[in-house]
């Protein structure tokens, strides 16, 4: 098992959980503009060690979700900006280039200090 991505959540924007209803979260590194941070799960490091691929496992703490689609800009956006949209819809095609799709499962509530990782 190898670690493709790893980060720690530093803060949760006050509006971030409203996207749970739409089966979606938005990640952004802590240097995001303040007006965007209120909608995002904000994280500190941005350790991307290779390309994210379909079949990888995205973990929120110990809760696992299989990656079902990777938008064409996900790896670049995550690596450079720490920013992607994650949809928990089980889609086999990402609707936007910066979207990572995971299996259609309930979103585990994300808390400050939580680890987010992608493993293969």
Rosetta blueprint (number, residue, H / E / L):
1 X L
2 X L
3 X E
4 X E
5 X E
6 X E
7 X E
8 X E
9 X E
10 X E
11 X E
12 X E
13 X L
14 X L
15 X L
16 X H
17 X H
18 X H
19 X H
20 X H
21 X H
22 X H
23 X L
24 X E
25 X E
26 X E
27 X E
28 X E
29 X E
30 X L
31 X L
32 X L
33 X L
34 X H
35 X H
36 X H
37 X H
38 X L
39 X L
40 X L
41 X E
42 X E
43 X E
44 X L
45 X L
46 X L
47 X E
48 X E
49 X L
50 X L
51 X L
52 X L
53 X L
54 X L
55 X L
56 X L
57 X E
58 X E
59 X E
60 X E
61 X L
62 X L
63 X E
64 X E
65 X E
66 X E
67 X E
68 X E
69 X E
70 X E
71 X L
72 X L
73 X L
74 X H
75 X H
76 X H
77 X H
78 X H
79 X H
80 X H
81 X H
82 X L
83 X L
84 X E
85 X E
86 X E
87 X E
88 X L
89 X L
90 X L
91 X L
92 X L
93 X L
94 X L
95 X L
96 X L
97 X L
98 X L
99 X E
100 X E
101 X E
102 X E
103 X L
104 X L
105 X L
106 X L
107 X L
108 X L
109 X L
110 X L
111 X L
112 X L
113 X L
114 X L
115 X E
116 X E
117 X E
118 X E
119 X E
120 X L
